[in-house]
Amino acid sequence: MGVADVVSPESVVEVKGRYLADLMGRGLQGTADAVVLPSSVDEVAAVMRWCYEHDVPLTARGGGTGLAGGAIPIEGGVVIGFERLNKVRAYDPLLWRMHVEAGVTTADVQRLARESGLRFPPDPGAAEISQIGGNIACNAGGPHAFKYGVTGHWVTGIEAVIPPGEIVRVGGPIRKDVSGYDVKSLLVGSEGTLGLVTAAWLRLVPAPELELPVIGLYGDADAGISAIERVLASGVVPAAIEYLDAVTLSYSGDAYPFGIPDGGAFMVITEADGSVAEARRVAGELREALTEDAVAVHAPEEPTEVAELWRWRSGAAFAILAQRGGAFSEDIAVPLDRLREVAAETLEIGERHGVPALSFGHAGDGNIHSTFLFSPDDPAEEARADAACHDLFELALRLGGTVTGEHGIGWLKRGQLEGQLGAAGYDLHTRLKQTFDPKNLLNPGKKR
Ligand SMILES: Cc1cc2nc3c(=O)[nH]c(=O)nc-3n(C[C@H](O)[C@H](O)[C@H](O)COP(=O)(O)OP(=O)(O)OC[C@H]3O[C@@H](n4cnc5c(N)ncnc54)[C@H](O)[C@@H]3O)c2cc1C
């Protein structure tokens, strides 16, 4: 008997490349004996029960936009995709909540909320493709996580299938719950290694009436980071605080909608939002904090300009990738007082390894995409870029940070966790995994 015997025939699809890789960018493709796309939670449970009975690895796959190799089936077995588990089970706009299955895309949740004047604030960059299940599994963030928090903050309940094939519900359409251990938060960010998320209850908020970005351009990283510190010290709460360094601007600046001024070599993007009066008040304070030492300050007001700014910001990753065809873009996070060192030492690491280096990212959260470029036709350069990433992980830990603030450990950062958590912390982590998944069949090889 095979896994195909426990689900409906149309739920088993051909094993194709698209189910064997993600967007990690290292060309790695896994292997699988079967790909199952269940249409019901019962089918998900049946697949897990079968895998558990037959000792077969089971790898969850959402939209496949992960950047850490988390959805790649490294040890073969069954890939379970959630794209057909895509129903909105309930939407109560007057109660600011939505109950969706795991395969609904992030953008569809955002659109549905927007139609009723609400917002689902998490805004990871690949929202048209990524799924809520994948966002929960990675605890995805995005530029506006600075004010609104990451995905887990907006999840009040999770339905999941846990080994050996039980359907559990933790939390629900409730805004507070301190009954048991916080198992919901354990599943959030667990990268498919503890259970399969099949549905979630999401919290929403009324959408802001107005969004007003205020952008400062500076002569160097020191001046730009001082501006970020002034913003933080000013006491106002921007929705986002991002930075793009000189090298990033040299690759993407031509398309910046408001024109990079002469001498503008480091950009800080902030945004005020809220009611019209609140957004204007906060924007005024942001302008004041950003103006000192700035080469220019831009403050677009038209909604089309604001959308254009964020589209350009999202596209920066592609402009960077286009430079040499290959880029390892990491996602370390450090305490806010160490941003200056990340910006400077990223460049030093690149220089040491002979690869172009740059940094940009969610500065307000200390979560920076330090990036090392290489040509895919040059294996030696690729190896040097990889070595640079390892130096970067060491830097993150030395600065009291984490090797991943967004993308997860996945496959890419395997082996990094023990160094970060320490022996006792890592042992606890391992014992939690064993409690959920004693046979180590759920996404084996990941998050360790
Ligand atoms: C252009 C671009 C921009 C991005 N910007 C951001 C950003 O701003 N912030 C950010 O945080 N990330 C960002 N990402 C990374 C990625 O989009 C997020 O990590 C996203 O949450 C992954 O969702 P997915 O559905 O594609 O998951 P996948 O890539 O399919 O899977 C990711 C992990 O989740 C597990 N998984 C997937 N679905 C389930 C499920 N239902 N149950 C249990 N486990 C599951 C997989 O096993 C894997 O370990 C970006 C990626 C790209 C390509």
The ligand as a Tripos MOL2 file, in Angstrom:
@<TRIPOS>MOLECULE
LIG
   53    58     1     0     0
SMALL
NO_CHARGES

@<TRIPOS>ATOM
      1 C1         11.2290   38.3930   -3.1480 C.3       1 LIG1
      2 C2         11.0970   37.8180   -1.7670 C.ar      1 LIG1
      3 C3         10.9070   38.6780   -0.6970 C.ar      1 LIG1
      4 C4         10.7540   38.1640    0.5940 C.ar      1 LIG1
      5 N1         10.5530   39.0310    1.6120 N.ar      1 LIG1
      6 C5         10.3910   38.5590    2.8650 C.ar      1 LIG1
      7 C6         10.1640   39.4620    3.9450 C.ar      1 LIG1
      8 O1         10.0920   40.6790    3.7630 O.2       1 LIG1
      9 N2         10.0150   38.9210    5.1690 N.ar      1 LIG1
     10 C7         10.0760   37.5680    5.3960 C.ar      1 LIG1
     11 O2          9.9280   37.1390    6.5500 O.2       1 LIG1
     12 N3         10.3070   36.7040    4.3960 N.ar      1 LIG1
     13 C8         10.4560   37.1590    3.1370 C.ar      1 LIG1
     14 N4         10.6630   36.2800    2.1110 N.ar      1 LIG1
     15 C9         10.7710   34.8320    2.3860 C.3       1 LIG1
     16 C10         9.4530   34.0290    2.2280 C.3       1 LIG1
     17 O3          8.5610   34.6660    1.3310 O.3       1 LIG1
     18 C11         8.7600   33.8480    3.5710 C.3       1 LIG1
     19 O4          9.5850   33.0700    4.4300 O.3       1 LIG1
     20 C12         7.4010   33.1330    3.4890 C.3       1 LIG1
     21 O5          6.8120   33.1350    4.7670 O.3       1 LIG1
     22 C13         7.4710   31.6810    2.9940 C.3       1 LIG1
     23 O6          6.1560   31.2300    2.7440 O.3       1 LIG1
     24 P1          5.8740   30.0610    1.6950 P.3       1 LIG1
     25 O7          4.4100   29.7900    1.7260 O.co2     1 LIG1
     26 O8          6.4600   30.3850    0.4010 O.co2     1 LIG1
     27 O9          6.6400   28.8560    2.4020 O.3       1 LIG1
     28 P2          7.6330   27.7590    1.7800 P.3       1 LIG1
     29 O10         8.8290   28.4060    1.1900 O.co2     1 LIG1
     30 O11         6.8880   26.8260    0.9420 O.co2     1 LIG1
     31 O12         8.0630   27.0140    3.1200 O.3       1 LIG1
     32 C14         8.8140   27.6640    4.1050 C.3       1 LIG1
     33 C15         8.9170   26.7510    5.3380 C.3       1 LIG1
     34 O13         7.6210   26.6030    5.9200 O.3       1 LIG1
     35 C16         7.2460   25.2240    5.9670 C.3       1 LIG1
     36 N5          5.8050   25.1900    5.6510 N.ar      1 LIG1
     37 C17         5.1760   25.7130    4.5740 C.ar      1 LIG1
     38 N6          3.8510   25.5560    4.6870 N.ar      1 LIG1
     39 C18         3.6280   24.9080    5.8590 C.ar      1 LIG1
     40 C19         2.4590   24.4480    6.5420 C.ar      1 LIG1
     41 N7          1.2390   24.6320    6.0390 N.pl3     1 LIG1
     42 N8          2.6150   23.8220    7.7410 N.ar      1 LIG1
     43 C20         3.8430   23.6330    8.2720 C.ar      1 LIG1
     44 N9          4.9770   24.0360    7.6670 N.ar      1 LIG1
     45 C21         4.8710   24.6830    6.4850 C.ar      1 LIG1
     46 C22         8.1290   24.5290    4.9340 C.3       1 LIG1
     47 O14         8.3510   23.1800    5.2820 O.3       1 LIG1
     48 C23         9.4080   25.3590    5.0370 C.3       1 LIG1
     49 O15        10.1730   24.9090    6.1190 O.3       1 LIG1
     50 C24        10.8200   36.7570    0.8070 C.ar      1 LIG1
     51 C25        11.0060   35.9010   -0.2710 C.ar      1 LIG1
     52 C26        11.1480   36.4170   -1.5510 C.ar      1 LIG1
     53 C27        11.3300   35.4680   -2.6910 C.3       1 LIG1
@<TRIPOS>BOND
     1     1     2 1
     2     2     3 ar
     3     2    52 ar
     4     3     4 ar
     5     4     5 ar
     6     4    50 ar
     7     5     6 ar
     8     6     7 ar
     9     6    13 1
    10     7     8 2
    11     7     9 ar
    12     9    10 ar
    13    10    11 2
    14    10    12 ar
    15    12    13 ar
    16    13    14 ar
    17    14    15 1
    18    14    50 ar
    19    15    16 1
    20    16    17 1
    21    16    18 1
    22    18    19 1
    23    18    20 1
    24    20    21 1
    25    20    22 1
    26    22    23 1
    27    23    24 1
    28    24    25 2
    29    24    26 1
    30    24    27 1
    31    27    28 1
    32    28    29 2
    33    28    30 1
    34    28    31 1
    35    31    32 1
    36    32    33 1
    37    33    34 1
    38    33    48 1
    39    34    35 1
    40    35    36 1
    41    35    46 1
    42    36    37 ar
    43    36    45 ar
    44    37    38 ar
    45    38    39 ar
    46    39    40 ar
    47    39    45 ar
    48    40    41 1
    49    40    42 ar
    50    42    43 ar
    51    43    44 ar
    52    44    45 ar
    53    46    47 1
    54    46    48 1
    55    48    49 1
    56    50    51 ar
    57    51    52 ar
    58    52    53 1
@<TRIPOS>SUBSTRUCTURE
     1 LIG1         1 GROUP 0 **** ****
